[in-house]
């Protein structure tokens, strides 16, 4: 009988030792990349970092976050790229500190992320307000870590109407936008959704709701501070300083950032070309998703 119990103990110990050994030898499933990167004390940005190969870094628009590029991530990873989406402070899963939300701050944050991830020779892309952010970054840091620039329905070079800049929002329209952001942000998001695509029915109800949910997730404080900073921004004097190749993607039917912006950018940037999205409004990344993805891939491979 004792022999029987000794045998059971031996089997149990052997089994536990085997399990412990197997657990100790487990190969990590994660690639070890950080989902959050600290850009200054107590401020972390959320980063989507997927795939291997040539890096493509994507900056979202207002008041979206890096989740807007869901279908670009899936496409580009399958095509052999490393694609990195950064949620600016105040948006998405990134921290929402009290303080400044302007284009110097956004550019500084991007620089820290690229340095931390040791990114070089990247294609840097920005949508809408993010287009203005990446243009500012390129000029402030002389294209550090970046070899190509892609602008998607960019709210640039001047989103507000000024002398010599006839496109975009008027002074009166800007005041109304600020007031609505401060008093009825939910209505602002609904209005924004109606004008986002070429027509109200251009996107499916599910896609429209998905984008509205992303917009609603933004910090109200960051929403108002960043759009105020965009209204003050005039990038026209800096365009001639850009020396890297630039691709300008823009919907012909864009009601939020008129196609005239793309023409101004093309005139001001020497080494640039325009890709017209004939059937798109502002939401070209989902309205003509296949064209958007393939044109971005082509630009990255050039």
C-alpha positions, 0 to 999 in steps of 0.5 A: 500500500505504501508503495502505491502512495509513493508511486502516486506522489512521484507521478504528481511531483513529476507532473507539476515539475513538467508544468513548471518547466513548460511555463518557464519555457513559454515563448511570449506571444507579444512582440514586446512593444509598448502600447503607451509611451510617456512623452513628458512627466505624467503624460502618456500617449496611446500608440497602435504599433503593428506589423514589420517593415517600412514604417508608416506613422498616422496622425488622426483628425479632430476630434477623432483618435488613432482608431479611425485608421482601423482599415488602414492598419489591417491593409498595410500590415498585410502588405508588409509595413509597420504601421503606427497610429498615435492618439494625440494627447486629449484624444482616444486612450491617451492621457488628458492633462490640463495644459496646452493643446497646440501644434508645438505640443503635438509636434513635440509629442510625436518627436518623442514617440518616434525617438522612443520607438527608434523610427527612421525613414518613415512615411508620416501621414495626417488627416484633417487637423492631423494634416496641419499637425504633420506639416508643422512637425516637418517644419519644426523638426526639419523632417526628423525621422521622416522621409515622406509626407502624406496629407489626407484631406488636410485642414491646411495651409489655413483652415480659417479664411484670411487674406489670400486664403479664401477657402475654409471656415469664415470668422463667423463660422468659426465663432459659431463652431467654438460656441457649439463646442462649448455648449452642445458638443453632442450636437456638434458631433451630429452636425459634423457627421452629416457633413463628413462624407460626400452626402449624408447617405454615402456611409452606412449607418454603422460606419457613421455611428462608429465615427461618431463614437470615436468623436464623442470619446475625445476630451471636451477640453482638448477638443476646444483647445485644439480647434482654437489653435487650428483656427490661429494656424497659418502654414502658408509661409512654411510650405516652400521649406518642405523638401521631402516628397509629399502626396496630397490625398483629397476628396473633390466633394469635401465640405469641411476642408474644400478641395481648394486646400489641396490646390494651395498645398500643391502650389506651395510645396515643390515636390508634391502631387495630388491624388483626387478622390472624385467620389469622396467628401472629407471621409475619403479613408472610408468612402474610397477605402480601396483607393486610399489604401492602395495609393498610400501603399504605392507612395510608400514604395516609391 
